[in-house]
């Protein structure tokens, strides 16, 4: 697999997943650069790039941004933009510890790239170019993770047949819908509007 970043093509072993390649670039290459790396969705136009930037801003707004570590609503140590901390990160930044901006930004870029990849795995072939669908699923994936997004089985079946109203209804018929306030209501409407 080859991935291009800032004019350089990086070669990875054949069995490397796209998520692993992106994580490698985020940790080992992008961290030495001021340019954030976001994986392309096919051939991105200027409008698509603007939509991705706008979607990132929306996720930041939905998640909130904290300068120090805190316990989230389910008592998990979190920091930055909705970043659930690993065991090592919990040791480095116990509850109430300030987190440097470059670390918070790095976490967000890595978490966002992972959410994009997770969302991509749920987009059927007939909608690979549907940027709005990618954005909706990326936002959900950022919030729920791949496992959580995978639990919306009836929503995924409806997406496969482009039954946007049913997909929206399935989003609404979930615990998640009532847990995240305006975010879920907005995403449900966006899904419905795909029709």
VEXVEX-216477 format. One line per field, with one value per atom (N, C-alpha, C): residue number from 1; atom name; x, y, z. Coordinates in pm, 1 decimal. Layout:
N
num <- NUM ... .
atomo <- CA ... .
xx <- X ... .
yy <- Y ... .
zz <- Z ... .
This chain:
195
num <- 1 1 1 2 2 2 3 3 3 4 4 4 5 5 5 6 6 6 7 7 7 8 8 8 9 9 9 10 10 10 11 11 11 12 12 12 13 13 13 14 14 14 15 15 15 16 16 16 17 17 17 18 18 18 19 19 19 20 20 20 21 21 21 22 22 22 23 23 23 24 24 24 25 25 25 26 26 26 27 27 27 28 28 28 29 29 29 30 30 30 31 31 31 32 32 32 33 33 33 34 34 34 35 35 35 36 36 36 37 37 37 38 38 38 39 39 39 40 40 40 41 41 41 42 42 42 43 43 43 44 44 44 45 45 45 46 46 46 47 47 47 48 48 48 49 49 49 50 50 50 51 51 51 52 52 52 53 53 53 54 54 54 55 55 55 56 56 56 57 57 57 58 58 58 59 59 59 60 60 60 61 61 61 62 62 62 63 63 63 64 64 64 65 65 65 66 66 66 67 67 67 68 68 68 69 69 69 70 70 70 71 71 71 72 72 72 73 73 73 74 74 74 75 75 75 76 76 76 77 77 77 78 78 78 79 79 79 80 80 80 81 81 81 82 82 82 83 83 83 84 84 84 85 85 85 86 86 86 87 87 87 88 88 88 89 89 89 90 90 90 91 91 91 92 92 92 93 93 93 94 94 94 95 95 95 96 96 96 97 97 97 98 98 98 99 99 99 100 100 100 101 101 101 102 102 102 103 103 103 104 104 104 105 105 105 106 106 106 107 107 107 108 108 108 109 109 109 110 110 110 111 111 111 112 112 112 113 113 113 114 114 114 115 115 115 116 116 116 117 117 117 118 118 118 119 119 119 120 120 120 121 121 121 122 122 122 123 123 123 124 124 124 125 125 125 126 126 126 127 127 127 128 128 128 129 129 129 130 130 130 131 131 131 132 132 132 133 133 133 134 134 134 135 135 135 136 136 136 137 137 137 138 138 138 139 139 139 140 140 140 141 141 141 142 142 142 143 143 143 144 144 144 145 145 145 146 146 146 147 147 147 148 148 148 149 149 149 150 150 150 151 151 151 152 152 152 153 153 153 154 154 154 155 155 155 156 156 156 157 157 157 158 158 158 159 159 159 160 160 160 161 161 161 162 162 162 163 163 163 164 164 164 165 165 165 166 166 166 167 167 167 168 168 168 169 169 169 170 170 170 171 171 171 172 172 172 173 173 173 174 174 174 175 175 175 176 176 176 177 177 177 178 178 178 179 179 179 180 180 180 181 181 181 182 182 182 183 183 183 184 184 184 185 185 185 186 186 186 187 187 187 188 188 188 189 189 189 190 190 190 191 191 191 192 192 192 193 193 193 194 194 194 195 195 195 .
atomo <- N CA C N CA C N CA C N CA C N CA C N CA C N CA C N CA C N CA C N CA C N CA C N CA C N CA C N CA C N CA C N CA C N CA C N CA C N CA C N CA C N CA C N CA C N CA C N CA C N CA C N CA C N CA C N CA C N CA C N CA C N CA C N CA C N CA C N CA C N CA C N CA C N CA C N CA C N CA C N CA C N CA C N CA C N CA C N CA C N CA C N CA C N CA C N CA C N CA C N CA C N CA C N CA C N CA C N CA C N CA C N CA C N CA C N CA C N CA C N CA C N CA C N CA C N CA C N CA C N CA C N CA C N CA C N CA C N CA C N CA C N CA C N CA C N CA C N CA C N CA C N CA C N CA C N CA C N CA C N CA C N CA C N CA C N CA C N CA C N CA C N CA C N CA C N CA C N CA C N CA C N CA C N CA C N CA C N CA C N CA C N CA C N CA C N CA C N CA C N CA C N CA C N CA C N CA C N CA C N CA C N CA C N CA C N CA C N CA C N CA C N CA C N CA C N CA C N CA C N CA C N CA C N CA C N CA C N CA C N CA C N CA C N CA C N CA C N CA C N CA C N CA C N CA C N CA C N CA C N CA C N CA C N CA C N CA C N CA C N CA C N CA C N CA C N CA C N CA C N CA C N CA C N CA C N CA C N CA C N CA C N CA C N CA C N CA C N CA C N CA C N CA C N CA C N CA C N CA C N CA C N CA C N CA C N CA C N CA C N CA C N CA C N CA C N CA C N CA C N CA C N CA C N CA C N CA C N CA C N CA C N CA C N CA C N CA C N CA C N CA C N CA C N CA C N CA C N CA C N CA C N CA C N CA C N CA C N CA C N CA C N CA C N CA C N CA C N CA C N CA C N CA C N CA C N CA C N CA C N CA C .
xx <- 83.7 0.0 87.9 50.1 121.5 29.3 83.5 8.0 93.1 32.3 105.5 74.0 180.0 164.0 269.1 225.4 314.4 413.5 362.7 445.2 536.6 534.1 616.4 525.5 563.0 487.2 552.4 472.7 519.5 469.0 561.4 524.9 511.6 404.6 378.3 365.6 392.9 375.1 231.9 215.0 87.5 -25.9 5.7 -98.5 -130.4 -70.9 -97.9 -236.0 -313.7 -443.9 -424.0 -523.3 -515.9 -506.5 -581.3 -578.8 -438.6 -370.8 -235.1 -138.4 -154.4 -68.3 -88.3 -214.2 -245.1 -193.1 -212.2 -160.0 -8.5 60.1 206.0 245.0 177.1 208.6 178.5 63.9 29.1 134.3 182.3 276.1 418.6 462.7 603.7 638.1 538.4 568.1 497.1 364.5 287.5 327.4 367.0 404.3 525.8 600.5 716.1 680.2 550.9 504.0 389.3 366.5 252.8 126.7 137.3 23.1 -47.3 -177.6 -249.9 -273.6 -271.8 -295.7 -434.7 -515.7 -646.2 -650.0 -688.3 -689.1 -788.9 -754.9 -846.2 -964.8 -1079.4 -1196.6 -1198.9 -1131.1 -1121.4 -1042.4 -1084.7 -1022.2 -1103.4 -1048.7 -1123.6 -1116.6 -1231.4 -1237.0 -1217.1 -1202.8 -1190.1 -1314.1 -1433.0 -1557.5 -1558.5 -1512.5 -1508.8 -1410.8 -1296.8 -1199.8 -1260.1 -1337.4 -1403.8 -1506.9 -1580.5 -1679.2 -1611.6 -1494.4 -1421.2 -1378.9 -1328.1 -1287.0 -1407.0 -1520.0 -1641.2 -1687.8 -1679.3 -1719.2 -1627.7 -1499.1 -1407.8 -1449.5 -1481.4 -1526.3 -1652.6 -1742.9 -1867.6 -1839.0 -1746.1 -1709.9 -1649.8 -1563.7 -1505.1 -1616.3 -1712.7 -1825.7 -1907.8 -1933.1 -2012.3 -1941.4 -1812.6 -1736.7 -1695.7 -1673.0 -1613.9 -1463.6 -1392.3 -1246.8 -1203.1 -1128.8 -1082.9 -930.0 -876.2 -731.0 -670.5 -753.3 -701.4 -783.9 -730.0 -796.9 -916.1 -1019.2 -1142.6 -1211.7 -1302.7 -1382.0 -1507.6 -1533.1 -1651.3 -1777.6 -1888.4 -2018.2 -2027.4 -1936.6 -1935.5 -1807.3 -1750.8 -1633.7 -1510.5 -1485.8 -1362.4 -1277.8 -1147.3 -1058.6 -1044.9 -1070.0 -1080.0 -1001.5 -960.4 -892.0 -900.6 -870.0 -873.2 -1013.3 -1027.6 -1155.6 -1211.9 -1273.0 -1338.1 -1245.8 -1118.2 -1021.0 -1020.6 -1061.7 -1052.3 -906.6 -852.1 -709.0 -672.8 -556.1 -499.5 -439.6 -397.0 -336.8 -214.6 -130.9 -10.3 -48.8 -146.4 -190.4 -251.6 -322.5 -380.9 -270.4 -159.6 -46.6 17.1 30.3 93.8 6.1 -126.2 -219.4 -335.3 -307.8 -417.0 -522.0 -637.4 -749.8 -705.9 -746.0 -716.1 -582.4 -506.0 -374.3 -388.1 -315.7 -314.0 -246.6 -302.4 -249.2 -200.1 -73.7 -20.9 -104.4 -115.3 -197.6 -152.7 -21.4 24.8 -16.9 -21.3 -67.1 -216.4 -294.9 -439.6 -467.8 -394.3 -413.3 -376.7 -268.2 -225.8 -331.4 -384.7 -490.8 -610.6 -649.0 -766.7 -744.6 -629.3 -603.2 -604.6 -544.5 -543.1 -683.8 -758.3 -895.3 -984.9 -965.3 -1046.5 -1015.6 -887.4 -849.2 -907.6 -904.4 -961.6 -1112.2 -1180.4 -1325.7 -1359.0 -1276.9 -1297.3 -1285.1 -1181.7 -1161.8 -1273.2 -1316.1 -1426.7 -1553.2 -1582.4 -1701.6 -1693.9 -1577.0 -1557.5 -1595.9 -1568.4 -1597.6 -1747.8 -1829.2 -1973.9 -2044.6 -1968.1 -2028.6 -2031.7 -2151.4 -2159.1 -2097.9 -2059.6 -1993.7 -2073.5 -2205.7 -2286.9 -2291.5 -2230.9 -2230.2 -2091.0 -1987.2 -1849.6 -1819.6 -1890.5 -1866.0 -1960.5 -2043.0 -2140.8 -2073.0 -2020.4 -1942.9 -2028.7 -2154.2 -2241.3 -2262.7 -2282.3 -2296.5 -2168.3 -2052.8 -1924.1 -1917.7 -1956.5 -1946.6 -2037.8 -2159.8 -2253.5 -2195.8 -2148.7 -2095.9 -1964.5 -1883.4 -1759.2 -1790.3 -1887.8 -1926.4 -1975.6 -2060.4 -2109.7 -1995.9 -1904.1 -1792.1 -1699.4 -1677.2 -1592.3 -1651.7 -1782.8 -1853.2 -1865.5 -1895.1 -1928.2 -1816.1 -1718.9 -1618.4 -1675.3 -1587.9 -1630.6 -1728.6 -1702.3 -1790.2 -1930.0 -1935.8 -2065.4 -2140.8 -2069.9 -2133.3 -2182.6 -2107.8 -2145.1 -2274.2 -2316.1 -2439.8 -2565.7 -2551.1 -2664.9 -2690.2 -2714.4 -2725.8 -2841.5 -2956.7 -3071.5 -3047.8 -2977.0 -2941.5 -2851.3 -2753.6 -2661.1 -2734.7 -2830.0 -2908.6 -2986.9 -3044.2 -3120.3 -3028.7 -2906.9 -2811.1 -2777.6 -2761.3 -2727.9 -2833.7 -2959.5 -3067.8 -3108.3 -3029.9 -3055.5 -3194.2 -3236.7 -3362.4 -3328.0 -3310.2 -3258.0 -3353.2 -3484.0 -3579.6 -3570.0 -3561.0 -3548.1 -3415.3 -3308.7 -3178.2 -3188.3 -3253.6 -3271.9 -3357.2 -3464.9 -3551.0 -3473.8 -3383.7 -3304.4 -3204.0 -3150.9 -3063.8 -3142.9 -3265.2 -3350.3 -3392.8 -3407.0 -3451.5 -3331.0 -3259.2 -3138.2 -3114.7 -3036.5 -2996.6 -2914.4 -2826.2 -2737.4 -2815.4 -2930.5 -3009.9 -3042.3 -3074.7 -3112.3 -2993.3 -2875.4 -2758.6 -2678.0 -2687.9 -2596.0 -2665.8 -2790.1 -2859.7 -2876.5 -2845.4 -2867.1 -2786.6 -2675.8 -2590.7 -2667.7 -2732.9 -2804.3 -2921.5 -2991.6 -3106.5 -3061.2 -2949.6 -2895.8 -2849.9 -2781.5 -2733.1 -2848.9 -2954.8 -3073.9 -3134.0 -3145.1 -3201.5 -3113.3 -2982.3 -2891.1 -2906.6 -2922.7 -2943.9 -3075.5 -3179.0 -3309.3 -3302.3 -3224.2 -3212.6 -3132.5 -3066.7 -2995.4 -3092.0 -3219.4 -3320.3 -3371.9 .
yy <- -117.8 0.0 123.7 224.1 351.2 462.3 554.1 669.6 792.7 895.6 1018.0 1123.2 1190.2 1297.7 1402.9 1527.1 1639.7 1609.4 1547.6 1521.2 1400.1 1331.1 1211.7 1089.8 985.3 861.0 766.1 718.7 624.7 486.3 389.3 251.6 172.2 93.0 9.0 -135.1 -231.5 -371.8 -397.2 -495.4 -525.8 -549.2 -606.9 -637.5 -521.4 -403.2 -285.3 -230.7 -201.1 -139.0 10.7 74.7 219.2 291.7 244.2 305.7 298.4 184.2 169.6 264.5 278.9 369.6 513.6 551.9 688.8 715.0 619.2 635.6 650.8 572.1 582.7 723.6 773.1 907.0 1012.5 1000.8 1097.8 1102.8 987.8 982.0 1014.9 960.2 968.7 1076.3 1123.6 1222.2 1353.4 1347.9 1469.9 1545.5 1473.4 1539.6 1630.9 1610.7 1695.6 1805.0 1814.4 1909.7 1990.0 2109.8 2190.9 2157.5 2068.5 2038.4 1913.6 1926.1 1806.4 1713.1 1584.2 1485.2 1427.1 1439.2 1376.3 1289.4 1163.1 1076.8 1127.4 1119.1 1166.3 1072.9 1129.4 1050.3 1048.0 953.4 951.0 1072.6 1133.5 1255.9 1372.3 1444.4 1550.3 1679.3 1740.7 1872.2 1975.9 2103.5 2210.3 2214.9 2196.9 2196.1 2082.3 1962.8 1848.9 1875.3 1935.9 1968.1 2067.2 2164.3 2260.2 2190.0 2093.7 2017.9 1940.4 1880.9 1806.8 1902.5 2020.2 2118.1 2162.0 2183.4 2222.6 2111.1 1985.8 1872.0 1858.1 1882.5 1880.3 1985.0 2105.7 2212.6 2170.7 2102.6 2057.7 1955.5 1864.5 1764.1 1832.8 1931.8 2006.0 2072.3 2131.2 2195.0 2092.1 1976.0 1871.3 1813.3 1790.5 1725.9 1823.0 1948.2 2042.2 2021.6 2119.2 2111.1 2151.3 2061.9 2085.6 2088.9 2187.8 2201.6 2104.3 2051.2 1958.9 1831.0 1727.6 1597.5 1603.8 1525.5 1526.2 1390.4 1363.1 1240.4 1271.5 1189.8 1214.1 1161.5 1163.5 1127.7 980.8 897.1 755.8 722.9 826.6 812.5 756.2 801.3 764.2 890.5 877.0 992.3 1036.0 1162.9 1220.2 1350.2 1394.0 1522.3 1573.9 1699.9 1759.2 1758.7 1705.9 1704.0 1562.3 1530.3 1401.0 1281.6 1299.3 1190.2 1104.1 976.0 881.7 838.7 856.9 835.3 688.2 654.3 519.7 511.1 391.7 371.4 461.1 470.6 554.8 701.0 742.9 883.2 915.7 820.9 843.3 864.8 792.5 812.4 949.7 990.5 1119.7 1238.9 1221.4 1332.8 1290.9 1267.5 1231.2 1342.2 1310.5 1404.4 1542.2 1644.7 1782.9 1834.8 1752.7 1792.7 1867.4 1980.0 2052.5 1967.4 1972.6 1896.0 1995.4 1986.1 2081.0 2079.8 2194.9 2210.6 2117.4 2101.3 2014.9 1868.9 1826.0 1689.8 1678.6 1776.1 1774.6 1773.0 1853.2 1856.9 1723.4 1663.4 1534.4 1427.2 1427.8 1333.1 1350.9 1476.5 1501.9 1453.5 1484.7 1442.7 1290.6 1224.1 1077.4 1020.7 1075.9 1029.6 1057.3 1173.4 1207.8 1113.0 1087.2 995.1 856.4 811.4 680.6 681.6 790.0 800.4 798.2 866.3 865.6 723.0 652.3 514.8 422.9 439.6 358.5 384.0 510.4 545.3 484.7 492.7 439.8 292.5 218.0 75.4 47.2 147.7 130.4 192.4 254.2 316.3 214.8 183.9 86.2 140.3 49.8 86.8 190.8 178.5 269.5 411.5 434.9 569.1 616.0 557.9 594.3 742.6 806.6 947.9 1041.6 987.6 1068.0 1129.4 1250.3 1315.5 1340.6 1378.7 1405.3 1278.3 1165.1 1038.8 1006.9 1025.6 1006.5 1093.9 1220.6 1314.3 1275.0 1234.2 1191.7 1072.6 972.7 852.0 879.2 971.9 1009.2 1073.7 1163.0 1229.6 1126.0 1034.1 928.5 840.7 805.2 719.3 787.4 918.3 991.7 982.2 990.1 986.7 845.9 748.2 612.9 510.7 539.5 440.0 342.7 260.8 166.0 63.4 14.4 -85.4 -28.3 92.4 156.2 182.4 231.2 256.2 125.7 18.7 -112.2 -167.8 -117.7 -165.8 -115.2 -18.2 36.3 -48.6 -176.1 -270.8 -237.3 -201.8 -169.6 -39.0 54.1 177.4 145.1 56.2 20.5 -48.1 -134.6 -201.0 -98.0 -0.2 104.8 189.8 217.6 294.5 218.3 86.9 5.4 17.4 35.5 46.8 192.3 285.3 428.8 467.0 398.4 430.1 524.6 651.0 749.9 774.7 772.0 792.9 681.0 557.1 445.2 453.6 489.8 505.2 610.1 722.1 827.8 778.1 703.5 649.2 554.6 474.3 380.4 453.6 565.6 648.2 701.7 744.4 803.9 700.3 575.0 468.0 403.2 483.0 432.7 509.8 450.2 520.6 643.4 625.2 733.5 860.6 847.1 962.9 1053.5 993.5 1072.4 1112.5 1057.5 1085.3 1205.9 1240.7 1343.3 1472.1 1489.8 1616.5 1656.4 1781.9 1838.9 1771.7 1714.2 1647.4 1538.3 1449.6 1338.5 1389.4 1489.2 1543.4 1602.6 1673.9 1733.5 1625.4 1521.5 1415.0 1335.2 1314.1 1245.3 1326.5 1457.2 1540.3 1538.9 1540.5 1534.4 1403.4 1293.0 1163.6 1165.0 1217.1 1223.3 1307.4 1414.9 1506.1 1448.6 1334.2 1271.5 1229.5 1209.0 1170.4 1290.5 .
zz <- 0.0 0.0 0.0 -80.1 -84.9 -37.2 44.4 91.6 64.5 3.1 -26.3 78.5 127.8 225.5 196.8 176.2 148.5 36.6 -70.8 -187.5 -176.9 -65.2 -47.1 -42.2 -114.8 -112.1 -13.0 80.7 181.4 145.3 142.4 109.7 239.0 245.4 360.9 314.3 402.0 364.5 318.1 233.3 170.6 271.0 386.6 484.4 578.1 555.2 637.1 603.3 707.5 683.4 663.0 603.0 582.3 716.7 816.2 949.3 1010.0 994.1 1046.8 975.8 844.7 768.6 812.7 829.7 870.8 1011.4 1102.0 1237.4 1236.2 1152.1 1141.7 1096.3 992.4 940.8 1045.9 1114.5 1217.9 1328.0 1371.2 1483.3 1440.3 1325.8 1288.3 1186.4 1112.2 1008.2 1036.6 1052.9 1069.4 1194.9 1299.0 1424.0 1404.7 1295.3 1266.4 1166.5 1133.2 1034.1 1092.4 1040.4 1084.1 1006.5 906.6 820.5 870.7 906.0 948.0 830.4 857.2 752.5 768.8 666.2 663.2 539.5 551.9 435.1 331.4 203.3 100.5 84.8 47.5 11.3 -141.0 -199.3 -344.9 -389.2 -498.7 -546.1 -493.1 -396.7 -331.1 -410.2 -431.5 -493.0 -383.3 -422.9 -325.0 -237.4 -297.6 -220.3 -119.6 -159.2 -67.4 46.8 16.2 119.9 219.2 168.8 256.7 344.2 285.4 363.5 475.6 447.2 550.2 661.4 625.8 726.7 809.5 743.9 815.0 907.0 861.0 943.7 1065.5 1048.1 1162.5 1265.2 1216.4 1306.6 1380.5 1310.4 1373.1 1482.9 1457.2 1558.6 1680.9 1658.8 1770.4 1851.3 1782.4 1850.0 1928.0 1865.8 1930.8 2053.2 2041.7 2148.8 2258.6 2220.7 2314.0 2317.8 2369.0 2376.6 2517.0 2580.1 2716.7 2719.9 2790.6 2802.0 2902.4 2992.3 3092.9 3093.4 3154.8 3158.5 3253.1 3221.1 3301.1 3286.8 3378.1 3370.9 3289.3 3187.8 3104.2 3172.5 3101.3 3159.7 3201.6 3151.1 3192.6 3270.3 3335.5 3422.5 3353.5 3231.7 3161.7 3147.1 3172.2 3164.0 3019.1 2997.3 2863.7 2861.8 2743.4 2730.4 2589.1 2571.7 2438.3 2382.2 2261.0 2190.4 2198.0 2310.8 2328.5 2318.2 2349.6 2336.9 2463.1 2448.2 2558.8 2572.0 2688.7 2707.0 2723.7 2669.6 2687.3 2827.5 2865.7 2998.3 3016.1 2914.0 2922.6 2934.9 2855.6 2860.2 2997.1 3056.9 3190.1 3294.4 3278.0 3369.9 3349.1 3222.3 3191.3 3228.0 3215.5 3236.6 3328.2 3457.6 3548.3 3552.9 3607.1 3609.5 3660.8 3584.2 3620.8 3572.1 3498.4 3448.5 3316.2 3303.3 3176.1 3069.2 2948.3 2835.4 2731.4 2689.0 2589.5 2460.8 2399.3 2279.2 2166.5 2147.2 2038.6 2061.5 2186.6 2218.4 2188.7 2232.1 2206.6 2056.7 1980.6 1834.9 1770.7 1817.4 1764.2 1792.3 1913.7 1947.4 1854.6 1833.4 1749.6 1607.1 1549.9 1412.1 1400.3 1497.3 1495.4 1514.6 1610.2 1635.1 1515.2 1451.7 1335.0 1217.9 1195.3 1087.4 1110.7 1235.4 1269.0 1243.2 1280.5 1258.6 1109.7 1028.3 882.6 829.9 873.1 827.2 873.5 997.4 1048.4 968.3 942.1 864.4 725.4 664.2 528.1 520.0 626.3 623.1 624.7 657.0 660.2 538.4 448.6 330.7 217.0 163.8 55.3 -74.1 -162.8 -288.7 -367.7 -368.3 -448.9 -392.9 -277.0 -217.7 -177.0 -235.7 -198.7 -222.2 -317.2 -346.5 -271.8 -184.2 -111.1 11.6 -4.9 101.0 224.5 205.3 320.3 402.7 337.7 410.3 486.8 422.0 490.4 615.1 600.7 711.9 828.6 797.7 902.4 978.3 903.7 967.8 1040.5 988.7 1056.8 1190.5 1192.5 1317.1 1418.2 1372.3 1462.2 1511.2 1421.4 1457.4 1557.0 1539.7 1633.8 1773.6 1781.6 1909.1 1966.0 1880.3 1925.1 1909.6 1823.4 1788.4 1686.4 1629.2 1526.2 1581.5 1702.7 1762.6 1785.1 1839.1 1863.1 1734.4 1632.6 1502.6 1441.4 1464.0 1409.7 1467.2 1581.9 1644.4 1573.3 1484.9 1411.8 1286.5 1305.3 1193.6 1099.4 1153.5 1067.8 991.9 1053.5 984.5 865.4 886.7 778.5 663.4 697.5 591.2 511.6 580.2 511.7 423.3 470.1 389.8 261.7 271.8 153.6 44.5 83.4 -15.6 -38.9 17.2 5.0 56.3 160.4 228.0 343.2 309.7 403.8 520.4 495.6 605.0 707.9 662.3 755.9 830.2 759.6 825.6 936.6 906.7 1006.9 1123.1 1092.4 1198.2 1288.8 1231.2 1310.5 1399.7 1351.2 1434.6 1554.3 1525.1 1628.8 1732.6 1690.9 1778.6 1848.5 1927.5 1994.0 2123.1 2213.7 2336.5 2300.5 2201.6 2158.0 2127.3 2061.9 2019.8 2138.6 2251.8 2369.4 2456.4 2428.9 2512.2 2465.9 2338.1 2286.5 2243.6 2283.6 2263.1 2117.9 2090.0 1956.6 1847.0 1882.9 1783.9 1711.1 1784.2 1720.5 1637.3 1686.8 1612.9 1479.5 1482.6 1360.3 1262.0 1312.4 1224.5 1165.0 1243.3 1192.0 1077.3 1094.6 987.5 863.2 883.3 768.2 694.0 767.7 703.6 624.4 685.5 619.5 490.8 496.3 381.6 265.1 286.0 173.9 64.4 103.3 4.4 -70.9 .
